[in-house]
Amino acid sequence: MNLYLSLSALLLAALLEAGGDALIRAGLHASPLRRALLFGAGAVVLFSYGYAVNAPPWQFGRLLGIYVVIFFIMAQLIAWLVFQQRPSGAVYLGGAFIVAGGAIMTLAR
């Protein structure tokens, strides 16, 4: 699997994981019918994440560093855009460590 395809699959997986989590979170604060629909949609999206991350013929452990970085960024964007929760200074600082750690895991041989 080439680099472009791998990064695209990781981006899709991160979007599905963070998006499914956001659906579950929204369902926790919804009316009973809406809650059931959001939980059901969240379950489908999270299942899709599991499939997307495990179906490709890659060594996921080797790509875990870059995946964590992509997931962190996707989760922060969803928190900001969907739940109006801007990242704090501590989140930016911690995120810098996540990015540094992901780079080390990805680039180390």
Protein Blocks (a to p, Z undefined) as FASTA:
>chain_A
ZZklmmmmmmmmmmmmmmmmmmmmmmmmccfklmmmmmmmmmmmmmmmmmmmmmpccdfk
lmmmmmmmmmmmmmmmmmmmmnopacdfklmmmmmmmmmmmmmmmmpZZ
